Amino acid sequence: MYVFVHRALGPYAGFVVGWNDWIATAGSAAIVALVIGEYAPVLVPVLAGQKVAVALSAIALFTVVQWRGVRQAARTQEATTALKALVLLALVVACFLFAPDAPPREAAAALPTGTALVAAIVLALQAVIYTYDGWTGVVYFGSEVKDPARDIPRSMFGGVLAITAIYLLVNLAFMRVLPVEAMAGEPFVAGTAAAAMFGARGDALIRGLVLVGLLSSVNALIMMAPRVLHAMSDDGLFPRGGATVNRGGTPTTALLLSALIAGAFVLSGVVERVIAICAFFFVAGYVLSFLSVIVLRRREPELPRPFRAWGYPWTTLLVLAGSAAFLVGAVLSDTRQSLIAIAIVAVSWPVYRVVRRALG
């Protein structure tokens, strides 16, 4: 997103999106690593109470994998992603094959109205955004893809369709096992569903499977974050050292800094705050990215465009309006975290001026 916004809206907008995207991506890696640390004792009981240590170890492990080179990182990503998809599909099959008899359903609770309903929807979307947000992941590797004009849109559309299908199947499978009212407020629905099917051991089984599936997410996020700093270094918005690449094609300085930021998030112990702030940053980046599509098409109409944006400009305006509405809803429903995010953006202007002056 940094590259598009920088080209369309100028260096400062690119600087804001780049820094926010880098920090939010590293923060997301920390969140997933902490979940790994929370579930690890299921497979290795001796790790009980070592959530932070396990999270830091996961970040360090995948940093080493990345350091070895792009090919090793890509193969690791392909293997862990395939494993995650198999785990989720196995869970879906198990829910339909081994679901107990449906329990009597209680009367559904009345939906909130007005501001309370908006707050509930926004809070739900803050979590759900992490299910779909990887759809843009391939653009971080645009300069490393052999045929970007073909492979980038194919990857983005294919990824969205695959994740949507898996996500809906998983939720339908959970509803086959549990009534909606039993899922409401449940922090780990998959474990509850497994316990309903397999008894006390079911929850532990699912936590172990989820743990395996989370490995690909950490690897992907640690791959993505350094590419932002690398691009910013090329444009003079980050010290030139950020563009340093080793023989394997890995931006090593940017990788090390990204791993350190992710580790700092792990040690901070404020996961919920990180989730809310990162979600705000991600959607703010989308707002500027969608706006950039409109700006670039008007400013540079002669550029080759190897694929069409279906429904343009209406589809672009629709997602732009939806993203803006999300940000407004986030401010209204989670004012504290939103104000922190806005304050971080406000501070970026003097930081930008200092960086530009220091880097010439």
N, C-alpha and C positions, 0 to 999 in steps of 0.2 A: 504493500500500500504506500510505503514511503516514496518509492520511485514515481508512482503516478501523481501523487499529491505534490511532490517537489517540482515536477515538470509543469503541472497545470496551475498551481497556486503560488509557486515561488519558494525560496529557501526557508523562510520562517515557518510557513505551514508545513513544509516537508520536515523541518527540524522537530516541530512539535509531534507530528505523527510518528516520525522515526523513533524518537526517544520514548514516547508513550508505548509504541508497539514493542520495542525492545524490552522495556521494563515489564509490560504486561505479559509478554511471552515467557520471560524468565520467571515471573511470578506464577504463571500457570504450571510451569515445570515443577516449581516448589510445591504447589498444591497437590499435584498428582503424586509426587514423591512422598509427601506426608501421608497420603492415603495408602501407598505401598507400605510405609512404615507402620501404619495402623493395622493392616491386614497380615503383615509378615508373620506374626506369632502363630497364626493358624497353621502354617506349614512348618515353621521352625519355632517351637514354643520357647526356646531359650532367649528369643528376641523380645519377649514380653517386656514392656516398659522402655523399649529402646527405639521408639518411633522416630525421634529426631536423628539418631545415629543411623538408622536404616535409610531414612530419606536422604541424608547427606551422602551415604555410601552409594545409593542409586544414582544420584547426580554425578558423583565422581566416576562411577563405572562407565556410564554412557559418555561422559566427557572423554575418557580414555579411548573408547570405541571411535568417537568422532575424530580424535586427534590422529588416529592411524590413517585416516583418509576417507575420501568421499565414497569410494567403492565399498569399503567395509561398513560404513554407516548406512549406505543404501541397502546392502544385503541384510543387515540387522533389522532395518525398518520393514523390509518386505517380509521377513520371517516372522517378526513379532506381530505385524498387522494381520497376516494370514492366521496366526495362532489365535489372535483376539477374535476375529470373525468366526472361526470354528467354535470357540468357547461360547460365544453368544448364541450361535445357531444351535449348539448342543443344548443350551439352556432352554431355548424355545421348544425344541423337540421334547425334552424332558417334561416341560410343563403340560404339553398336550397329551403325552403318553401316561404320565403318572399323577395327574391332578386328582386330588380326592374329590368325593362327592361335594357338590357346591353347598356351602352352609346357607342357612336362611339369611336373607339380606335384611338389614335394618333400613328404616326409612332414611332417605338421603337428607343430609343437613341442608338447610336453606342457604343459598348462595348469598354472599354479601352484596351490597349495592353501593352505587355512588363511588366515592373516593376509596372506600375499603376494597371494592372490587378491583379498581385500577391498581391499588397497592399490591393486592394478591397476585394479579396478572404479571406485574413488573417483577416482583420477587421471584415468581416461577420462571420467568424468562431469563433472569440473571443466572439461574442454574442451567436451564436448558440450552442457553447459548453455547455452553461448553460441549454439548453433544454435537452441534453442527459446525462449530467455528473453524474446524480444520479444513473446510472446503476451499479456503484460499491458500492453503499451505504450499501448493505447487508454485505459486508466483514468487516465493522466496528464492526459488532455484531457477528462475527464468534464464539466467546466463549460463546455467549448467545443463540445460535441457537441449538435446540434439535438434529437435524440430519443434520449437516452442509454439509456432502458429497452429500446429495440429495437436500437439500433446497437452498443452496447458488447458485449452477449453475442454478437451476430451476428459482429462483428469478431473477438472472441476465439476463438470456435469455428472460424470460417472460417479464421483465421490459423493455428491449430494444425493443422487438417486439411491446409491447403495446404503448410505447411512440412514436415509429416510425409511427405506424398506426394513432394515434391521431394527431400527428404533421402534417402528410401529409393530413389528412382529414380537419384539420383546415385551412391549406393553400389552398387546393382546394376550400373550402367554401369561403374564402376571394376572390379568383379569380372568383368565381361565381358572386360576388357582385361588385368587383372593377377591373378595368384594372391594369395591372402590373405597368404602368407608374404613376398611381394614388397612388400606394403603395410606390413607390420609395421615400425615404427621409421622409416618414411619421413615426413619432415616436410611434404612437399608432394606428396600422392598424385596430385592432379589433373595436376601437371606431369609426373610420371612416366608417367601414363597417356597423356598427349598425346605425350610423346616416343616411347612405344611405337608410337603410331599414325602420327605425322607426322615422326619423326626429331628431329634436334637443334633444329629450329625450333618443334617442338610445345610444349616447355616454355615458351618465351618467349611463344608465342601465348596459352596458358592463363593465364599470369601477367598478361598484359595484360587479358584478359577478366575475371579475378578483380578486378583493380584497378578496373575500371569498376563491377563489382557492389558493391564495398565503399563506394562513395560514399553509397549510401542509408543504410547503417548509421551512418556518422558524422553525417549530417544528422538521423536519427531520435534518436540519443542526445543530440545537442546541443539538440534540441527538448524532450526529456523532462526532462533534469536541472533546468532552471530552474523547471519547474512544481512541483517538490518544494519549493524554497525559497519560491516564491510562496505555496503553501498554508501552509507553516509561518509565514510572515509574517502571514497572515490570523489565525492562532491565537495570535500573540504568542510564538512560539518562535524567531523570527528578527527582526532589526530591520525596522521597517515599510517601509524603503526597498526591501526585497525584493519588495514587492507592487506597485512602480511599473510601470505598463504604458504603452507608447507608443501612438500613434494607430493603429498597425497591429495592436494587440492583443498585442504581445510584451512579456513581463516583462523589461525591459532590464537592470536592476541584477542580477537573478538570472542572466540570460544571460551578462553580462560575468564575473561571479564563476565561473560554471560553466566558461566558456572558459579562464579563468586556471588553475583547478584542473586541467583536462585538459592544458593546456600544461605545468604543473608535473610532472604524471605523465610526459609525454613526455621532459622534461629529466632526470628522475630516473634513467632507464636501467635500471629494474628491472622489466621487463615480466612476467617469469615470476612474480615475487612479487606483482605487481599482479593477475594473473589468478587466482592461488590465493586471495588475500585477498578480492577482489571476489566470487568464486564463493561463498565462505563467507558474506559479507554478504548476497548475494542470497537464499541458501537460508535463512539466519536470518530474513530478512524474510518469506519464505514461511511459515515455522513460525508466526510471530506473526500473519500474515494469516489463515491457515487457522484458528488458534485464535480469532481475532476473529469469524469466521463463526459459530462455535458460541456465543460469548458474546452477540453481537448478536441472534441468533435466540431465545435464552432471555430476554434482558433486554428486548427490544423486539419482542415477538411481534405487536403490532398494526400495525406498519409495513406499507405496501403493498409487495408483492414481485411485480413484473410478470413474472418468469420463475422457474422452479423449478430448484433445484440437484438434479439427478438423483441418486438413491441416498442423499440426505442422511439420517442423519449418517454413514453408512458410507463413502461416497466421500470425504468431508472427513476423517474419521479415518484413512483409508488414506493419503492424500497427506500428512497431518500426520505419521504414523508414518514414511513414507518419507523425508520431509525431515529429520526428527530423526535417522534412521539415517544419512543422508548426512553430517550434522554430526559425529556420533560417528565415522564412518569417516574423515572428513577429519582429525579430531584424531589418530586412531591412525596414519594413513598419511602425513600431512604436518604433523607436530606443530609445527614451527617457525612456519610461516605461520599455522596455526590459532591458536597462542598469541599471535601479533602481533594477529590480528583480535580475539581475546578481550580482550587488553590495551586495544585501542582502545575496545571497548565499556565496559570497566571505567572508563576515564578519562572516559567520557561523563557519569557521575553528577556529579562536581564541576563539569564544564563546564555541565551542565544547571542546576545550582543558581546558578551565576554568571550565566548567561543570564537565568534567570527573575527574579533579583534586579535585574539591569541593566534589563530591559524592563518591570519592574513587574508 
